[in-house]
Amino acid sequence: MLRRLLARLRGKPAVRPLQLRGRPQIRREKAYAADSGYVYQYTYEGYEDTARDSLDGRDYVFRCTSDRAAHFLIVVFAPEESFATWERRAERELNEVERYAVVKMSLFEIFDDSAHLRENFVGTLSEDDVDRQVEALDL
């Protein structure tokens, strides 16, 4: 309420917060020391069912920073088909917690593979990514 009022007084439109599902009531900031040498702090903001490039899936949204000053979003798009391929081969379904673990491991790979992230980024989880992460997590 106060934010909207201040924005109106300054002549700027109020920014609507993201309307994501699965958002934890108490968000915890966590840290990850990437192979690139940077330490990233991130919080999980939630997910949104979406479609990209004619694939149905889910966007998992993380708010990140590497310097505690500038924040940016990393979105990991997890197509349903990437999980379905593994599930058909394994003859079992991954539950929501396991899927989130695969996505979070992919977030860490994004941190590791990037020289220094400082702006919004969207990554897509491939079938190979799911296979690699499930094996690393020993699911």
MARNURO-942524 format. One line per field, with one value per residue (C-alpha): x, y, z; residue number from 0. Coordinates in Angstrom, 1 decimal, always signed. Layout:
BEGIN
x	(X:...) $
y	(Y:...) $
z	(Z:...) $
n	(NUM:...) $
//
This chain:
BEGIN
x	(+0.0:+2.7:+4.8:+1.9:+1.3:+4.9:+5.1:+2.0:+3.5:+6.7:+4.7:+5.7:+3.4:+3.4:+5.2:+3.0:+4.7:+5.0:+2.0:+3.7:+2.5:+4.5:+6.1:+7.3:+5.7:+9.1:+11.7:+15.3:+18.3:+20.8:+24.3:+26.2:+29.9:+30.1:+33.0:+33.4:+34.6:+31.5:+29.3:+25.7:+22.8:+19.4:+15.9:+13.2:+10.3:+7.9:+6.7:+4.3:+2.8:+3.7:+4.5:+7.6:+8.4:+5.1:+6.3:+4.1:+6.1:+6.8:+8.9:+10.8:+11.8:+14.8:+15.8:+19.6:+22.5:+26.3:+27.0:+24.0:+23.3:+21.8:+19.2:+18.1:+15.9:+16.9:+14.1:+14.6:+12.0:+11.3:+9.3:+7.0:+8.4:+11.9:+10.7:+8.2:+11.1:+13.0:+9.8:+8.9:+12.4:+12.5:+8.9:+8.1:+7.2:+9.3:+7.4:+7.3:+10.2:+12.4:+11.5:+12.5:+15.8:+16.5:+15.7:+17.8:+20.8:+20.3:+20.4:+23.8:+25.0:+23.9:+25.9:+28.9:+28.9:+28.5:+31.4:+29.4:+25.6:+24.2:+21.0:+17.8:+18.4:+16.2:+17.5:+15.7:+15.9:+16.6:+16.1:+19.9:+19.9:+17.2:+19.1:+22.4:+20.7:+18.7:+21.9:+23.8:+21.0:+20.8:+17.0) $
y	(+0.0:+2.5:+1.5:+2.3:+5.6:+6.6:+5.6:+7.7:+10.7:+10.3:+10.1:+6.5:+3.5:+1.1:-2.2:-5.2:-8.0:-11.3:-13.5:-16.9:-20.1:-22.3:-19.2:-20.1:-18.1:-17.4:-17.0:-17.7:-16.3:-18.9:-18.7:-20.6:-20.3:-20.9:-22.4:-18.9:-17.6:-15.5:-16.1:-15.7:-15.2:-16.4:-16.8:-19.0:-16.8:-19.5:-21.0:-20.3:-22.8:-21.5:-22.5:-21.6:-22.6:-24.7:-26.7:-26.7:-26.5:-24.5:-21.4:-21.5:-18.0:-17.2:-13.7:-13.5:-11.1:-11.4:-8.1:-7.5:-4.3:-5.2:-8.0:-9.9:-12.8:-16.2:-18.2:-21.9:-23.2:-26.9:-28.3:-31.2:-33.3:-33.1:-34.8:-37.1:-38.7:-39.6:-40.8:-43.1:-44.7:-45.0:-46.2:-43.8:-40.2:-37.5:-35.8:-32.0:-32.0:-34.1:-31.8:-28.7:-30.4:-31.0:-27.3:-26.1:-28.1:-26.5:-23.1:-24.0:-25.0:-21.6:-20.0:-22.2:-21.7:-17.9:-15.5:-13.1:-12.8:-9.4:-9.3:-11.3:-14.7:-17.5:-21.1:-24.1:-27.6:-30.2:-33.9:-34.4:-31.9:-33.9:-37.2:-35.6:-34.0:-37.1:-39.1:-36.6:-36.5:-40.3:-40.3) $
z	(+0.0:+1.0:-2.0:-4.4:-2.6:-2.9:-6.5:-7.3:-5.5:-7.5:-10.8:-11.5:-11.9:-9.0:-9.8:-9.3:-7.4:-9.2:-8.8:-8.6:-7.0:-4.7:-3.1:+0.4:+3.2:+4.6:+1.9:+2.8:+1.1:+0.3:-1.1:-3.8:-4.5:-8.3:-10.2:-11.8:-8.5:-7.7:-4.8:-5.6:-3.2:-4.3:-3.1:-4.6:-5.6:-6.9:-10.2:-13.0:-15.5:-18.9:-22.5:-24.5:-28.1:-28.2:-25.1:-21.9:-18.7:-15.7:-15.1:-11.8:-10.7:-8.5:-7.4:-7.4:-6.7:-6.7:-5.0:-2.7:-4.6:-8.0:-8.1:-11.1:-11.9:-13.2:-14.7:-15.3:-17.8:-17.2:-20.1:-19.1:-21.9:-20.5:-17.3:-19.2:-21.2:-18.1:-16.3:-19.2:-19.2:-15.4:-15.2:-12.3:-11.9:-10.3:-7.5:-7.0:-4.6:-6.9:-9.9:-7.9:-6.9:-10.6:-11.4:-8.5:-9.7:-13.1:-11.5:-10.0:-13.4:-14.8:-12.0:-12.7:-16.5:-16.5:-16.2:-14.0:-14.1:-13.5:-15.5:-16.0:-17.6:-18.9:-19.1:-20.5:-18.9:-21.6:-21.5:-21.1:-18.2:-16.4:-16.9:-15.6:-12.6:-11.6:-11.8:-9.7:-7.1:-7.1:-7.5) $
n	(0:1:2:3:4:5:6:7:8:9:10:11:12:13:14:15:16:17:18:19:20:21:22:23:24:25:26:27:28:29:30:31:32:33:34:35:36:37:38:39:40:41:42:43:44:45:46:47:48:49:50:51:52:53:54:55:56:57:58:59:60:61:62:63:64:65:66:67:68:69:70:71:72:73:74:75:76:77:78:79:80:81:82:83:84:85:86:87:88:89:90:91:92:93:94:95:96:97:98:99:100:101:102:103:104:105:106:107:108:109:110:111:112:113:114:115:116:117:118:119:120:121:122:123:124:125:126:127:128:129:130:131:132:133:134:135:136:137:138) $
//
